[in-house]
Amino acid sequence: MSARLDVGNLIRAMGKARADVRAEAARAVEAYAWVTLAKAQTYTPIRTSALQASGTVAPPTFGGSSVSVFLGFNTPYAAAVHENVGANFDLDANPLARAKFLELAIRETAPGFVPFVAERLRPLMERGSR
């Protein structure tokens, strides 16, 4: 006796679900990167506003099962300002200005990252478990 079950449709459906989860995870990671960048901009020293305005988030990239984004500031002097812990920034222009502005924002927003992504993926996961 033999039994046969064509699971082709199931496999194709799983492939679509995986693609949907991957795409939504990428959107969620990118969205949270913008949240983090906005936080960093609140701490960015302001002289001409060029540094603050240069904040950017690159599109998500994939490496195996990981999704990554690059976020940062794109002026020639961004790293120097970020690392200058001894600077006396113009607090009249921005009372929250400080060195390590991106690092601080990442530390402050990190606790919310996983819950944010999980909430964005929840509908797909619930749909997939039915």
Secondary structure by P-SEA (a helix, b strand, c coil): cbbbbcaaaaaaaaaaaaaaaaaaaaaaaaaaaaaaaaaaaaaccccccccccccccccccccccbbbbbbbbbccaaaaaaaccccccccccccccccaaaaaaaaaaccaaaaaaaaaaaaaaaaaac
